[in-house]
């Protein structure tokens, strides 16, 4: 019984680690997308500003 509990606790720790890594990667992906969107908007505004000169 103790061995089973230890095995389940190890499995739980491994799954928690995978979950944290997964959600971290999702957050990074979302931040990367926001950065790309903002860079694109900056480029558009820069082009618009230079065309007004």
BALOBA-1460 file (C-alpha; in Angstrom, 3 decimals):
// residues 53
<rec num="1" residu="x" x="0.000" y="0.000" z="0.000"/>
<rec num="2" residu="x" x="2.794" y="2.435" z="0.880"/>
<rec num="3" residu="x" x="4.485" y="1.708" z="-2.443"/>
<rec num="4" residu="x" x="1.270" y="2.475" z="-4.292"/>
<rec num="5" residu="x" x="0.871" y="5.766" z="-2.437"/>
<rec num="6" residu="x" x="4.466" y="6.754" z="-3.198"/>
<rec num="7" residu="x" x="4.005" y="5.847" z="-6.855"/>
<rec num="8" residu="x" x="0.792" y="7.880" z="-7.071"/>
<rec num="9" residu="x" x="2.443" y="10.859" z="-5.373"/>
<rec num="10" residu="x" x="5.319" y="10.706" z="-7.870"/>
<rec num="11" residu="x" x="2.846" y="10.515" z="-10.740"/>
<rec num="12" residu="x" x="0.959" y="13.486" z="-9.330"/>
<rec num="13" residu="x" x="4.139" y="15.550" z="-9.083"/>
<rec num="14" residu="x" x="5.050" y="14.666" z="-12.677"/>
<rec num="15" residu="x" x="1.588" y="15.646" z="-13.923"/>
<rec num="16" residu="x" x="1.664" y="18.924" z="-11.996"/>
<rec num="17" residu="x" x="5.026" y="19.747" z="-13.547"/>
<rec num="18" residu="x" x="3.725" y="18.961" z="-17.030"/>
<rec num="19" residu="x" x="0.659" y="21.110" z="-16.410"/>
<rec num="20" residu="x" x="2.742" y="24.051" z="-15.210"/>
<rec num="21" residu="x" x="5.032" y="23.754" z="-18.238"/>
<rec num="22" residu="x" x="2.060" y="23.501" z="-20.566"/>
<rec num="23" residu="x" x="0.282" y="26.564" z="-19.191"/>
<rec num="24" residu="x" x="3.578" y="28.458" z="-19.173"/>
<rec num="25" residu="x" x="4.044" y="27.696" z="-22.849"/>
<rec num="26" residu="x" x="0.486" y="28.815" z="-23.578"/>
<rec num="27" residu="x" x="1.103" y="32.111" z="-21.799"/>
<rec num="28" residu="x" x="4.340" y="32.628" z="-23.714"/>
<rec num="29" residu="x" x="2.524" y="31.894" z="-26.977"/>
<rec num="30" residu="x" x="-0.148" y="34.447" z="-26.123"/>
<rec num="31" residu="x" x="2.473" y="37.055" z="-25.208"/>
<rec num="32" residu="x" x="4.348" y="36.364" z="-28.463"/>
<rec num="33" residu="x" x="1.121" y="36.908" z="-30.375"/>
<rec num="34" residu="x" x="0.491" y="40.190" z="-28.557"/>
<rec num="35" residu="x" x="4.037" y="41.331" z="-29.351"/>
<rec num="36" residu="x" x="3.572" y="40.467" z="-33.029"/>
<rec num="37" residu="x" x="0.256" y="42.331" z="-33.130"/>
<rec num="38" residu="x" x="1.783" y="45.395" z="-31.492"/>
<rec num="39" residu="x" x="4.808" y="45.340" z="-33.800"/>
<rec num="40" residu="x" x="2.450" y="45.180" z="-36.774"/>
<rec num="41" residu="x" x="0.411" y="48.091" z="-35.452"/>
<rec num="42" residu="x" x="3.567" y="50.138" z="-34.824"/>
<rec num="43" residu="x" x="4.690" y="49.459" z="-38.394"/>
<rec num="44" residu="x" x="1.313" y="50.587" z="-39.778"/>
<rec num="45" residu="x" x="1.340" y="53.746" z="-37.668"/>
<rec num="46" residu="x" x="4.924" y="54.502" z="-38.665"/>
<rec num="47" residu="x" x="4.042" y="54.136" z="-42.341"/>
<rec num="48" residu="x" x="0.993" y="56.340" z="-41.857"/>
<rec num="49" residu="x" x="3.065" y="58.968" z="-40.079"/>
<rec num="50" residu="x" x="5.745" y="59.007" z="-42.766"/>
<rec num="51" residu="x" x="3.151" y="59.346" z="-45.523"/>
<rec num="52" residu="x" x="1.738" y="62.452" z="-43.799"/>
<rec num="53" residu="x" x="5.067" y="64.313" z="-43.895"/>
